[in-house]
Amino acid sequence: MASRSEVMLPPARSEARWREEVMLALTHQEAKTKEKERAN
């Protein structure tokens, strides 16, 4: 996973926006995982 995100690294000017999107994606993924755990 880490190596893939290194390849996808954006230009510095869009880094803040890119990081924000990554954080949103991680939060969304965590929420889905917690829902699955709750269902089981």
PyMOL Python script that loads the backbone (N, CA, C, O; Angstrom):
from pymol import cmd

cmd.read_pdbstr("""\
ATOM      1  N   MET A   1       0.842  -1.207   0.000  1.00  0.00           N
ATOM      2  CA  MET A   1       0.000   0.000   0.000  1.00  0.00           C
ATOM      3  C   MET A   1       0.868   1.244   0.000  1.00  0.00           C
ATOM      4  O   MET A   1       0.613   2.187  -0.749  1.00  0.00           O
ATOM      5  N   ALA A   2       1.904   1.246   0.849  1.00  0.00           N
ATOM      6  CA  ALA A   2       2.743   2.444   0.961  1.00  0.00           C
ATOM      7  C   ALA A   2       3.420   2.770  -0.360  1.00  0.00           C
ATOM      8  O   ALA A   2       3.471   3.929  -0.773  1.00  0.00           O
ATOM      9  N   SER A   3       3.945   1.731  -1.027  1.00  0.00           N
ATOM     10  CA  SER A   3       4.652   1.987  -2.285  1.00  0.00           C
ATOM     11  C   SER A   3       3.706   2.546  -3.333  1.00  0.00           C
ATOM     12  O   SER A   3       4.103   3.380  -4.147  1.00  0.00           O
ATOM     13  N   ARG A   4       2.436   2.085  -3.320  1.00  0.00           N
ATOM     14  CA  ARG A   4       1.485   2.572  -4.305  1.00  0.00           C
ATOM     15  C   ARG A   4       1.191   4.051  -4.079  1.00  0.00           C
ATOM     16  O   ARG A   4       1.103   4.806  -5.047  1.00  0.00           O
ATOM     17  N   SER A   5       1.037   4.486  -2.830  1.00  0.00           N
ATOM     18  CA  SER A   5       0.743   5.892  -2.582  1.00  0.00           C
ATOM     19  C   SER A   5       1.949   6.762  -2.906  1.00  0.00           C
ATOM     20  O   SER A   5       1.788   7.929  -3.264  1.00  0.00           O
ATOM     21  N   GLU A   6       3.158   6.215  -2.786  1.00  0.00           N
ATOM     22  CA  GLU A   6       4.334   6.990  -3.178  1.00  0.00           C
ATOM     23  C   GLU A   6       4.286   7.300  -4.674  1.00  0.00           C
ATOM     24  O   GLU A   6       4.625   8.404  -5.098  1.00  0.00           O
ATOM     25  N   VAL A   7       3.867   6.325  -5.459  1.00  0.00           N
ATOM     26  CA  VAL A   7       3.770   6.537  -6.906  1.00  0.00           C
ATOM     27  C   VAL A   7       2.703   7.577  -7.215  1.00  0.00           C
ATOM     28  O   VAL A   7       2.851   8.365  -8.150  1.00  0.00           O
ATOM     29  N   MET A   8       1.619   7.583  -6.426  1.00  0.00           N
ATOM     30  CA  MET A   8       0.503   8.487  -6.670  1.00  0.00           C
ATOM     31  C   MET A   8       0.722   9.877  -6.071  1.00  0.00           C
ATOM     32  O   MET A   8      -0.154  10.737  -6.163  1.00  0.00           O
ATOM     33  N   LEU A   9       1.878  10.098  -5.464  1.00  0.00           N
ATOM     34  CA  LEU A   9       2.116  11.376  -4.789  1.00  0.00           C
ATOM     35  C   LEU A   9       1.878  12.556  -5.735  1.00  0.00           C
ATOM     36  O   LEU A   9       2.371  12.553  -6.863  1.00  0.00           O
ATOM     37  N   PRO A  10       1.136  13.550  -5.288  1.00  0.00           N
ATOM     38  CA  PRO A  10       0.752  14.683  -6.132  1.00  0.00           C
ATOM     39  C   PRO A  10       1.789  15.792  -6.105  1.00  0.00           C
ATOM     40  O   PRO A  10       2.715  15.747  -5.296  1.00  0.00           O
ATOM     41  N   PRO A  11       1.654  16.790  -6.975  1.00  0.00           N
ATOM     42  CA  PRO A  11       2.476  17.990  -6.881  1.00  0.00           C
ATOM     43  C   PRO A  11       2.239  18.685  -5.547  1.00  0.00           C
ATOM     44  O   PRO A  11       1.174  18.541  -4.948  1.00  0.00           O
ATOM     45  N   ALA A  12       3.223  19.432  -5.087  1.00  0.00           N
ATOM     46  CA  ALA A  12       3.147  20.046  -3.760  1.00  0.00           C
ATOM     47  C   ALA A  12       1.910  20.935  -3.620  1.00  0.00           C
ATOM     48  O   ALA A  12       1.310  20.992  -2.547  1.00  0.00           O
ATOM     49  N   ARG A  13       1.526  21.628  -4.692  1.00  0.00           N
ATOM     50  CA  ARG A  13       0.430  22.597  -4.564  1.00  0.00           C
ATOM     51  C   ARG A  13      -0.904  21.921  -4.275  1.00  0.00           C
ATOM     52  O   ARG A  13      -1.800  22.548  -3.709  1.00  0.00           O
ATOM     53  N   SER A  14      -1.053  20.656  -4.654  1.00  0.00           N
ATOM     54  CA  SER A  14      -2.316  19.963  -4.404  1.00  0.00           C
ATOM     55  C   SER A  14      -2.187  18.962  -3.251  1.00  0.00           C
ATOM     56  O   SER A  14      -3.101  18.177  -3.001  1.00  0.00           O
ATOM     57  N   GLU A  15      -1.057  18.995  -2.556  1.00  0.00           N
ATOM     58  CA  GLU A  15      -0.822  17.991  -1.512  1.00  0.00           C
ATOM     59  C   GLU A  15      -1.853  18.096  -0.395  1.00  0.00           C
ATOM     60  O   GLU A  15      -2.341  17.078   0.095  1.00  0.00           O
ATOM     61  N   ALA A  16      -2.189  19.322   0.012  1.00  0.00           N
ATOM     62  CA  ALA A  16      -3.146  19.496   1.108  1.00  0.00           C
ATOM     63  C   ALA A  16      -4.495  18.892   0.738  1.00  0.00           C
ATOM     64  O   ALA A  16      -5.103  18.181   1.539  1.00  0.00           O
ATOM     65  N   ARG A  17      -4.959  19.174  -0.467  1.00  0.00           N
ATOM     66  CA  ARG A  17      -6.248  18.641  -0.920  1.00  0.00           C
ATOM     67  C   ARG A  17      -6.175  17.122  -1.030  1.00  0.00           C
ATOM     68  O   ARG A  17      -7.107  16.419  -0.639  1.00  0.00           O
ATOM     69  N   TRP A  18      -5.045  16.612  -1.573  1.00  0.00           N
ATOM     70  CA  TRP A  18      -4.875  15.171  -1.725  1.00  0.00           C
ATOM     71  C   TRP A  18      -4.911  14.488  -0.358  1.00  0.00           C
ATOM     72  O   TRP A  18      -5.570  13.463  -0.181  1.00  0.00           O
ATOM     73  N   ARG A  19      -4.195  15.070   0.605  1.00  0.00           N
ATOM     74  CA  ARG A  19      -4.152  14.482   1.946  1.00  0.00           C
ATOM     75  C   ARG A  19      -5.551  14.478   2.559  1.00  0.00           C
ATOM     76  O   ARG A  19      -5.938  13.526   3.238  1.00  0.00           O
ATOM     77  N   GLU A  20      -6.308  15.557   2.311  1.00  0.00           N
ATOM     78  CA  GLU A  20      -7.667  15.634   2.851  1.00  0.00           C
ATOM     79  C   GLU A  20      -8.522  14.505   2.278  1.00  0.00           C
ATOM     80  O   GLU A  20      -9.281  13.865   3.006  1.00  0.00           O
ATOM     81  N   GLU A  21      -8.397  14.264   0.978  1.00  0.00           N
ATOM     82  CA  GLU A  21      -9.175  13.197   0.343  1.00  0.00           C
ATOM     83  C   GLU A  21      -8.768  11.830   0.892  1.00  0.00           C
ATOM     84  O   GLU A  21      -9.612  10.958   1.096  1.00  0.00           O
ATOM     85  N   VAL A  22      -7.469  11.654   1.129  1.00  0.00           N
ATOM     86  CA  VAL A  22      -6.995  10.385   1.684  1.00  0.00           C
ATOM     87  C   VAL A  22      -7.596  10.165   3.070  1.00  0.00           C
ATOM     88  O   VAL A  22      -8.045   9.065   3.392  1.00  0.00           O
ATOM     89  N   MET A  23      -7.601  11.226   3.891  1.00  0.00           N
ATOM     90  CA  MET A  23      -8.156  11.105   5.232  1.00  0.00           C
ATOM     91  C   MET A  23      -9.641  10.757   5.172  1.00  0.00           C
ATOM     92  O   MET A  23     -10.121   9.924   5.941  1.00  0.00           O
ATOM     93  N   LEU A  24     -10.371  11.402   4.250  1.00  0.00           N
ATOM     94  CA  LEU A  24     -11.799  11.103   4.104  1.00  0.00           C
ATOM     95  C   LEU A  24     -11.993   9.646   3.705  1.00  0.00           C
ATOM     96  O   LEU A  24     -12.877   8.966   4.227  1.00  0.00           O
ATOM     97  N   ALA A  25     -11.169   9.172   2.782  1.00  0.00           N
ATOM     98  CA  ALA A  25     -11.289   7.785   2.325  1.00  0.00           C
ATOM     99  C   ALA A  25     -11.009   6.816   3.475  1.00  0.00           C
ATOM    100  O   ALA A  25     -11.711   5.819   3.638  1.00  0.00           O
ATOM    101  N   LEU A  26      -9.977   7.116   4.269  1.00  0.00           N
ATOM    102  CA  LEU A  26      -9.644   6.245   5.391  1.00  0.00           C
ATOM    103  C   LEU A  26     -10.777   6.230   6.406  1.00  0.00           C
ATOM    104  O   LEU A  26     -11.138   5.174   6.925  1.00  0.00           O
ATOM    105  N   THR A  27     -11.341   7.409   6.691  1.00  0.00           N
ATOM    106  CA  THR A  27     -12.439   7.492   7.654  1.00  0.00           C
ATOM    107  C   THR A  27     -13.629   6.692   7.158  1.00  0.00           C
ATOM    108  O   THR A  27     -14.264   5.972   7.929  1.00  0.00           O
ATOM    109  N   HIS A  28     -13.933   6.816   5.869  1.00  0.00           N
ATOM    110  CA  HIS A  28     -15.056   6.084   5.278  1.00  0.00           C
ATOM    111  C   HIS A  28     -14.809   4.583   5.374  1.00  0.00           C
ATOM    112  O   HIS A  28     -15.716   3.817   5.697  1.00  0.00           O
ATOM    113  N   GLN A  29     -13.583   4.172   5.094  1.00  0.00           N
ATOM    114  CA  GLN A  29     -13.234   2.753   5.147  1.00  0.00           C
ATOM    115  C   GLN A  29     -13.388   2.225   6.576  1.00  0.00           C
ATOM    116  O   GLN A  29     -13.914   1.132   6.786  1.00  0.00           O
ATOM    117  N   GLU A  30     -12.925   3.010   7.558  1.00  0.00           N
ATOM    118  CA  GLU A  30     -13.044   2.597   8.956  1.00  0.00           C
ATOM    119  C   GLU A  30     -14.506   2.445   9.342  1.00  0.00           C
ATOM    120  O   GLU A  30     -14.873   1.491  10.028  1.00  0.00           O
ATOM    121  N   ALA A  31     -15.342   3.379   8.906  1.00  0.00           N
ATOM    122  CA  ALA A  31     -16.765   3.323   9.236  1.00  0.00           C
ATOM    123  C   ALA A  31     -17.389   2.056   8.668  1.00  0.00           C
ATOM    124  O   ALA A  31     -18.172   1.393   9.349  1.00  0.00           O
ATOM    125  N   LYS A  32     -17.049   1.712   7.421  1.00  0.00           N
ATOM    126  CA  LYS A  32     -17.603   0.512   6.799  1.00  0.00           C
ATOM    127  C   LYS A  32     -17.134  -0.730   7.555  1.00  0.00           C
ATOM    128  O   LYS A  32     -17.906  -1.668   7.755  1.00  0.00           O
ATOM    129  N   THR A  33     -15.873  -0.733   7.973  1.00  0.00           N
ATOM    130  CA  THR A  33     -15.341  -1.881   8.705  1.00  0.00           C
ATOM    131  C   THR A  33     -16.072  -2.039  10.033  1.00  0.00           C
ATOM    132  O   THR A  33     -16.421  -3.152  10.423  1.00  0.00           O
ATOM    133  N   LYS A  34     -16.305  -0.923  10.728  1.00  0.00           N
ATOM    134  CA  LYS A  34     -17.006  -0.983  12.012  1.00  0.00           C
ATOM    135  C   LYS A  34     -18.434  -1.473  11.817  1.00  0.00           C
ATOM    136  O   LYS A  34     -18.946  -2.224  12.647  1.00  0.00           O
ATOM    137  N   GLU A  35     -19.081  -1.061  10.733  1.00  0.00           N
ATOM    138  CA  GLU A  35     -20.443  -1.531  10.461  1.00  0.00           C
ATOM    139  C   GLU A  35     -20.455  -3.044  10.286  1.00  0.00           C
ATOM    140  O   GLU A  35     -21.333  -3.729  10.811  1.00  0.00           O
ATOM    141  N   LYS A  36     -19.471  -3.566   9.544  1.00  0.00           N
ATOM    142  CA  LYS A  36     -19.390  -5.013   9.336  1.00  0.00           C
ATOM    143  C   LYS A  36     -19.205  -5.724  10.675  1.00  0.00           C
ATOM    144  O   LYS A  36     -19.851  -6.740  10.931  1.00  0.00           O
ATOM    145  N   GLU A  37     -18.325  -5.195  11.531  1.00  0.00           N
ATOM    146  CA  GLU A  37     -18.081  -5.821  12.827  1.00  0.00           C
ATOM    147  C   GLU A  37     -19.356  -5.799  13.669  1.00  0.00           C
ATOM    148  O   GLU A  37     -19.649  -6.757  14.383  1.00  0.00           O
ATOM    149  N   ARG A  38     -20.106  -4.709  13.585  1.00  0.00           N
ATOM    150  CA  ARG A  38     -21.339  -4.589  14.353  1.00  0.00           C
ATOM    151  C   ARG A  38     -22.373  -5.605  13.847  1.00  0.00           C
ATOM    152  O   ARG A  38     -23.110  -6.194  14.638  1.00  0.00           O
ATOM    153  N   ALA A  39     -22.421  -5.803  12.528  1.00  0.00           N
ATOM    154  CA  ALA A  39     -23.389  -6.735  11.944  1.00  0.00           C
ATOM    155  C   ALA A  39     -23.089  -8.168  12.390  1.00  0.00           C
ATOM    156  O   ALA A  39     -24.009  -8.960  12.596  1.00  0.00           O
ATOM    157  N   ASN A  40     -21.812  -8.499  12.539  1.00  0.00           N
ATOM    158  CA  ASN A  40     -21.435  -9.840  12.992  1.00  0.00           C
ATOM    159  C   ASN A  40     -21.528  -9.899  14.493  1.00  0.00           C
ATOM    160  O   ASN A  40     -21.253 -10.941  15.088  1.00  0.00           O
TER     161      ASN A  40
END
""", "prot")
cmd.dss("prot")
cmd.show_as("cartoon", "prot")
cmd.util.cbc("prot")
cmd.orient("prot")
